[in-house]
Amino acid sequence: MSTPVLADSVRLTADGVEILDRRVFPEQRVWVHCASVEDVARAIEDMVTQSSGPYFAALWGMVLAARSAASLGPAEARARLEAAGERLVATRRTNNHLRKAVHLVLSHVDGQTGDELVAAATRGAEAGNERYRSRSAALGRHAVDLLPDKGTVLTHCWADLYLVELVRAAQNAGKDLAFVCTETRPYLQGARLTAETLAEMGVDTTVITDGMGAAVLSGGTVDALVTAADRVTMDGHVVNKIGTLGLAVAATAFGVPFHAMVQAPDRLAPTAADVPIEYRDGTEVLDRPGIRGHYPAFDITPPRFVTTVVTDRGPFSPLRLADYYREDS
């Protein structure tokens, strides 16, 4: 089974990091070259990449930081890497993948300098890359167990490797799933990224406008609402792309289960109040004299509208997420 284009959209090169520009995909396949950590940070802020893309960009961006600090002494090099990590984490704070990527690379760096520093940072980034992909595969296998052998799934925004692995798991299990994708304004990730990737993987795919979700859920043709989650708090709140809340409420009203996919609930976010919600420039929604645009990039779905939080360790009730970490104790 071939790998979809968007499953490998951030790459480390000899002279920088190459990021596939999701703002113009699929009509164009343009790679943005980032020669420095600052270039990577701006690419993330400018939505060149999103969903899991910033995670991979942060991993490889930290390698660029190590390259730039290779001539420094141990203390100065460490400070340079920590500053780079802070810059990357600050680009988009709602999703905690960036923090995890930076921490993982820094955990491999311990007093090295020169080529050894670069090698250590690279090992950390490679470990982070493998860890994310293997956990996403596990997540997909657990999620598909909750879906019928033949049915229709409504999804929202671009769930990235979570969605790719869900489809792979369904195909491996012989399940025949069709997907309905919201367009997901203003960047149209659902219409451009999700729909394109599903079609690339040979999946029956339909695109609807964002305002159609509740009506589609009311018709009795959708078996499950399945989305990714940028973060899930320990008390079961699902933080995801704006519009998820409305779909979850409608799904509950019409008896459709909502399964939210996340690799792990965030122990550093006990409640929804602990998650910073990103507000993007309103001009990304509307730019017209005398009229303001309003753009919260994420919303928060309370646990009463969530059927299951699916993790790399299996499905959990949104009210029993502490059980996820019991095997660590």
C-alpha positions as CSV (number, residue, x, y, z in Angstrom):
1,M,0.0,0.0,0.0
2,S,1.5,3.3,-1.1
3,T,2.1,6.2,1.3
4,P,-0.2,9.2,0.8
5,V,1.6,12.4,-0.2
6,L,0.7,14.3,3.0
7,A,2.0,11.5,5.3
8,D,5.5,12.5,4.4
9,S,5.4,16.3,4.1
10,V,8.3,17.5,6.3
11,R,11.8,16.5,5.5
12,L,15.3,17.2,6.8
13,T,17.9,18.0,4.1
14,A,21.6,18.8,4.1
15,D,20.9,22.5,4.1
16,G,17.6,22.9,5.9
17,V,14.0,21.6,6.3
18,E,11.7,21.2,3.4
19,I,7.9,21.6,4.2
20,L,5.2,20.8,1.7
21,D,3.0,23.9,1.4
22,R,-0.5,22.7,2.5
23,R,-2.0,26.2,1.7
24,V,-1.8,25.4,-2.0
25,F,-2.1,21.6,-2.0
26,P,-3.4,19.6,-4.0
27,E,-3.5,22.1,-6.9
28,Q,0.2,22.7,-6.4
29,R,3.0,20.7,-4.8
30,V,5.3,23.4,-3.5
31,W,8.0,22.7,-1.0
32,V,9.0,25.6,1.2
33,H,12.7,25.7,2.1
34,C,13.6,26.6,5.7
35,A,17.2,27.3,6.4
36,S,16.9,28.2,10.1
37,V,14.8,27.6,13.1
38,E,13.2,31.0,12.6
39,D,12.2,30.0,9.0
40,V,10.6,26.8,10.4
41,A,8.7,28.8,13.1
42,R,7.4,31.3,10.5
43,A,6.3,28.4,8.3
44,I,4.3,27.0,11.2
45,E,2.7,30.3,12.1
46,D,1.8,31.1,8.5
47,M,0.0,27.7,8.1
48,V,2.4,26.3,5.6
49,T,1.9,23.1,7.6
50,Q,-0.6,22.2,10.3
51,S,-2.1,19.2,12.2
52,S,0.9,16.9,12.8
53,G,3.0,18.9,10.4
54,P,4.3,21.3,13.0
55,Y,5.4,18.3,15.2
56,F,7.7,17.0,12.5
57,A,8.8,20.5,11.6
58,A,9.7,21.1,15.2
59,L,11.7,17.8,15.4
60,W,13.8,18.7,12.3
61,G,13.9,22.4,13.3
62,M,15.7,21.4,16.5
63,V,18.3,19.6,14.4
64,L,18.8,22.9,12.5
65,A,19.3,24.5,15.9
66,A,21.9,21.9,16.8
67,R,23.7,22.5,13.6
68,S,23.9,26.3,14.3
69,A,25.1,25.6,17.8
70,A,27.7,23.0,16.9
71,S,30.7,25.4,17.4
72,L,29.6,26.5,20.8
73,G,30.5,25.2,24.2
74,P,28.2,22.8,26.1
75,A,26.4,25.5,28.1
76,E,25.9,27.9,25.3
77,A,24.8,25.2,22.9
78,R,22.2,24.0,25.4
79,A,21.0,27.5,25.8
80,R,20.7,27.9,22.0
81,L,18.7,24.8,21.7
82,E,16.4,25.7,24.6
83,A,15.8,29.1,23.0
84,A,15.0,27.5,19.7
85,G,12.6,25.1,21.4
86,E,10.8,28.0,23.1
87,R,10.4,29.8,19.8
88,L,8.9,26.7,18.1
89,V,6.5,25.9,21.0
90,A,5.3,29.5,20.9
91,T,4.1,29.2,17.3
92,R,0.9,27.3,18.0
93,R,0.3,26.6,21.7
94,T,-3.1,24.9,21.6
95,N,-1.7,21.6,20.3
96,N,0.9,20.2,22.7
97,H,2.7,18.2,20.0
98,L,5.3,21.0,19.6
99,R,6.2,20.8,23.2
100,K,6.6,17.0,23.0
101,A,8.8,17.3,19.9
102,V,11.1,19.8,21.5
103,H,11.3,17.9,24.8
104,L,12.2,14.7,23.0
105,V,15.1,16.2,21.1
106,L,16.4,18.0,24.2
107,S,16.3,14.7,26.1
108,H,18.9,13.3,23.8
109,V,21.2,16.2,24.2
110,D,23.5,16.1,27.3
111,G,26.6,18.1,27.1
112,Q,27.7,17.2,23.5
113,T,29.3,19.7,21.2
114,G,30.2,19.8,17.5
115,D,29.3,16.8,15.4
116,E,28.3,14.9,18.4
117,L,25.7,17.5,19.3
118,V,24.2,17.3,15.8
119,A,24.2,13.6,15.9
120,A,22.5,13.5,19.3
121,A,19.8,16.0,18.2
122,T,19.2,14.0,15.0
123,R,18.8,10.7,17.0
124,G,16.2,12.5,19.1
125,A,14.3,13.8,16.1
126,E,14.4,10.4,14.4
127,A,13.1,8.8,17.6
128,G,10.3,11.3,17.7
129,N,9.5,10.6,14.1
130,E,9.3,6.9,14.7
131,R,7.4,7.2,17.9
132,Y,4.7,9.4,16.4
133,R,4.2,7.2,13.4
134,S,4.0,3.9,15.5
135,R,1.6,5.4,18.0
136,S,-0.6,6.7,15.1
137,A,-0.7,3.2,13.7
138,A,-1.8,1.8,17.0
139,L,-4.4,4.6,17.3
140,G,-5.8,3.7,13.9
141,R,-6.1,0.0,14.8
142,H,-8.0,0.8,18.0
143,A,-10.3,3.4,16.3
144,V,-11.3,1.1,13.5
145,D,-12.5,-1.5,16.0
146,L,-15.3,1.0,17.0
147,L,-16.6,1.2,13.5
148,P,-19.0,-1.1,11.6
149,D,-17.8,-3.4,8.8
150,K,-19.6,-1.3,6.3
151,G,-20.7,2.3,7.1
152,T,-20.2,6.0,6.7
153,V,-18.0,8.2,8.9
154,L,-18.3,12.0,9.2
155,T,-15.0,13.7,9.9
156,H,-13.9,17.3,10.4
157,C,-10.7,19.1,9.4
158,W,-7.5,17.1,8.6
159,A,-6.7,14.4,11.0
160,D,-3.4,13.7,9.3
161,L,-1.6,10.4,10.2
162,Y,-4.5,9.5,12.5
163,L,-6.8,9.4,9.5
164,V,-4.3,7.7,7.2
165,E,-3.7,4.9,9.8
166,L,-7.5,4.6,10.4
167,V,-8.1,4.0,6.7
168,R,-5.2,1.6,6.5
169,A,-6.5,-0.4,9.5
170,A,-10.0,-0.5,7.9
171,Q,-8.6,-1.7,4.6
172,N,-6.5,-4.4,6.4
173,A,-9.5,-5.5,8.3
174,G,-11.7,-5.7,5.2
175,K,-14.0,-2.9,6.4
176,D,-15.8,-0.9,3.7
177,L,-16.0,2.7,5.0
178,A,-17.1,5.8,3.2
179,F,-16.2,9.2,4.5
180,V,-18.0,12.6,4.5
181,C,-15.6,15.5,5.0
182,T,-16.6,19.0,6.1
183,E,-14.8,21.6,4.0
184,T,-13.4,23.2,7.1
185,R,-13.2,27.0,6.5
186,P,-11.3,29.2,6.2
187,Y,-8.3,27.1,5.1
188,L,-10.5,24.2,3.7
189,Q,-8.3,21.5,5.2
190,G,-11.2,19.0,4.9
191,A,-11.9,19.8,1.2
192,R,-8.3,20.0,0.1
193,L,-6.3,17.7,2.5
194,T,-8.7,15.2,3.9
195,A,-10.7,14.6,0.8
196,E,-7.6,14.4,-1.4
197,T,-5.9,11.9,0.8
198,L,-8.9,9.7,1.1
199,A,-9.4,9.7,-2.6
200,E,-5.7,8.9,-3.0
201,M,-6.2,5.9,-0.7
202,G,-9.2,4.7,-2.8
203,V,-11.9,5.6,-0.3
204,D,-15.4,6.7,-1.1
205,T,-15.3,10.4,-0.3
206,T,-17.9,13.2,-0.2
207,V,-17.3,16.8,0.7
208,I,-20.0,19.0,2.4
209,T,-20.0,22.6,3.5
210,D,-19.5,23.3,7.2
211,G,-23.1,24.3,7.6
212,M,-24.4,20.9,6.5
213,G,-23.0,18.8,9.3
214,A,-26.1,18.8,11.5
215,A,-28.4,18.0,8.6
216,V,-26.3,15.1,7.5
217,L,-26.1,13.7,11.0
218,S,-29.9,13.9,11.3
219,G,-30.5,11.8,8.2
220,G,-29.6,8.5,9.7
221,T,-26.9,7.7,7.1
222,V,-23.8,8.5,9.3
223,D,-22.6,5.7,11.6
224,A,-20.0,7.7,13.5
225,L,-18.4,11.2,13.9
226,V,-14.6,10.7,14.0
227,T,-12.1,13.5,14.4
228,A,-8.6,14.0,15.6
229,A,-8.0,16.0,18.8
230,D,-5.3,18.6,19.1
231,R,-5.5,18.0,22.8
232,V,-7.6,16.1,25.3
233,T,-7.7,17.2,28.9
234,M,-7.6,14.8,31.8
235,D,-11.3,15.6,32.6
236,G,-12.4,14.6,29.1
237,H,-12.6,17.9,27.2
238,V,-11.7,17.5,23.5
239,V,-9.9,20.5,22.0
240,N,-9.9,20.4,18.2
241,K,-10.4,22.6,15.1
242,I,-13.2,25.1,15.4
243,G,-16.5,23.5,14.4
244,T,-15.9,20.2,16.2
245,L,-18.1,21.3,19.1
246,G,-21.1,22.0,16.9
247,L,-20.8,18.6,15.2
248,A,-20.4,16.8,18.5
249,V,-23.6,18.4,19.9
250,A,-25.5,17.5,16.7
251,A,-24.1,14.0,16.8
252,T,-25.3,13.6,20.4
253,A,-28.8,15.0,19.5
254,F,-29.2,12.4,16.7
255,G,-27.7,9.4,18.5
256,V,-24.5,9.2,16.5
257,P,-21.3,8.3,18.5
258,F,-18.4,10.7,18.5
259,H,-15.0,9.2,18.7
260,A,-12.1,11.6,19.2
261,M,-8.6,10.3,18.4
262,V,-5.5,11.4,20.3
263,Q,-2.3,9.6,21.1
264,A,-2.6,10.3,24.8
265,P,-4.6,12.7,27.1
266,D,-2.4,15.5,28.4
267,R,-1.4,15.2,32.0
268,L,-0.3,18.8,32.0
269,A,-3.9,19.9,31.2
270,P,-6.2,18.7,34.1
271,T,-9.1,20.9,32.7
272,A,-10.1,22.9,29.7
273,A,-8.9,26.0,31.5
274,D,-5.4,24.8,31.2
275,V,-5.4,24.8,27.4
276,P,-4.6,28.1,25.6
277,I,-6.9,28.6,22.7
278,E,-5.3,30.2,19.7
279,Y,-7.1,33.1,18.1
280,R,-5.8,33.8,14.6
281,D,-6.1,37.1,12.7
282,G,-9.7,37.8,11.8
283,T,-8.6,38.9,8.3
284,E,-8.1,35.2,7.6
285,V,-11.9,34.9,7.8
286,L,-12.9,38.2,6.3
287,D,-11.0,41.3,5.1
288,R,-13.4,44.0,4.2
289,P,-13.5,47.7,5.2
290,G,-15.8,48.3,8.2
291,I,-16.3,44.6,9.0
292,R,-14.4,42.5,11.5
293,G,-13.5,38.9,11.1
294,H,-13.4,36.6,14.2
295,Y,-11.3,33.4,14.2
296,P,-10.8,31.2,17.2
297,A,-8.8,28.4,15.6
298,F,-10.1,25.7,18.1
299,D,-13.1,25.0,20.2
300,I,-13.6,22.8,23.3
301,T,-16.1,19.9,23.4
302,P,-17.2,19.0,26.9
303,P,-17.1,15.2,27.8
304,R,-20.9,14.9,27.8
305,F,-20.8,15.2,24.0
306,V,-17.9,12.7,23.6
307,T,-18.6,9.0,23.3
308,T,-15.0,7.7,23.2
309,V,-11.5,9.1,23.4
310,V,-9.4,6.7,21.3
311,T,-5.7,6.5,22.2
312,D,-2.7,4.5,21.2
313,R,-3.5,2.3,24.2
314,G,-7.1,1.7,23.3
315,P,-10.5,3.4,23.8
316,F,-11.4,5.2,27.0
317,S,-14.5,6.9,28.4
318,P,-13.8,10.6,28.5
319,L,-14.5,10.4,32.2
320,R,-11.9,7.6,32.8
321,L,-8.8,9.1,31.1
322,A,-6.7,8.6,34.2
323,D,-6.8,4.9,33.4
324,Y,-4.6,5.6,30.4
325,Y,-1.6,6.2,32.7
326,R,-2.2,3.4,35.2
327,E,0.1,1.0,33.4
328,D,2.9,3.6,33.9
329,S,2.5,3.5,37.6
